[in-house]
Structures are given as structure tokens and as C-alpha cells.
Amino acid sequence: MIDTNVDGFKVMKSFSLKNKTARFVKQLFYVSILTVLFSACSSSDSESNNNESDYYFKATLDGRKINFYNANFQASGNDNRFEYIILGGSEAPYPKTAGEQLPPSLDFEIWKIGGNITAGTYSTPAELEMVARYAVQTANGTILYSTRAADDVFIVKIESISKNGIKGTFSGKVRNLESGVAVEVTDGSFNLPDSDIINP
């Protein structure tokens, strides 16, 4: 003779165990989803922080605001002095296909052979060994704008310079000597490490 009470108890116990297991799996699923979401948020936050850089080379050229690509600072000199510095960058990334035109570029350099380039203000034409250039590549060659015209002034203010890098501001005018057309450079600023290439 079969005891239905015992079988009913077993069925209820089994049903209750299945419910508990289902609830546990469901809770585990939600916890897993939340964990994945939170870890995705935190990793994307940390990635964005890692990708953000305090380094830049930017300016406004004839009203166009530009964050320059391939920005670079290089220096040389004897006895821990800065006798030569050059800073520059291009308006866009370099092309990946051979034969494509290079983007326009802006750079400036200061020479003080036997001297030392320190924090301070440098300007053309007062600094005889200083030049700024803006180069635009075309199918017919390079259109070069520079500070070689005696009346055009280009000012660089170096806030800090060391073996770690350079920081400051710049503005002025560069001119194409053939056409007489000038490019106005305003709101220029830079913060670059030594010899590393920086992109926005």
C-alpha cells in the first residue's frame, strides 16, 4: 500500500527545491549581469582616462581651430643647455596610402648656439635664428608661408622647458613670399613631452 502523504510530501519538497534552485539561478543571473555592466562601465571609464592626454599642440589659423596631429618637440644642446628647439605638427593624420598628399603642417624653431633657451618670450624678427613655417602640399608642390618677411612678427612664450618637455603659447603671422598672402596664427598653445609624437 502506497502512502500518498509521503509521496505528496516528496513532490512538494521536490517542487520547493526546484523553485529555490530557479530563484537562485535567476538571482545569480541578475548579479552576473550587474557585475558585467559595472565592470564594463569602470573599464570604459579607465580606458577613456588613459586615452586622455594632457599633451597638445593647437592653434587657430585664419579662424580655423586646429588640434595638430603628429605633434612633436625636439631639442639639442651641450652641457645640459637647450641650444636648439623645434616644435610642430600636422592638421590631420599622415596618409596611410603611398602617394597621397601630406596634410598642411605648422612648425617653429629657435636657435641659440652657445646660449641657452629658457622660459621666456622669443619673437621674430628680433630673434635672428628663429623661424615659423606653415606648409601646404599641393599637386604642384609646396606652398610655404614663413616669418622670413621682415615686418611679420611671430611670438613664442615658453612657460617651462626641461628634459621632460615644454609648455607655452604662440601667435603671429606667416607669409608666402611669392604671393604676399599671410596666414594669421592666434591662440596657439603647446604642452609636449620630449621626442614623443602626440595626437589629439
Buried (B, 14 or more C-beta within 10 A) or exposed (E): EEEEEEEEEEEEEEEEEEEEEEEEEEEEEEEEEEEEEEEEEEEEEEEEEEEEEEBBBBBBBEEEEBBBBBBBBBBEBEEEBBBBBBBBBBBEEEEEEEEEEBBBBBBBBBBBEEEEBEEEEBBBBEBEBBBBBBBBBEEEEEBBBBBBBEEBBBBBBBEEBEEEBBBBBBBBBBBBEEEEEBBEBBEBBBBBBBEEEBBB
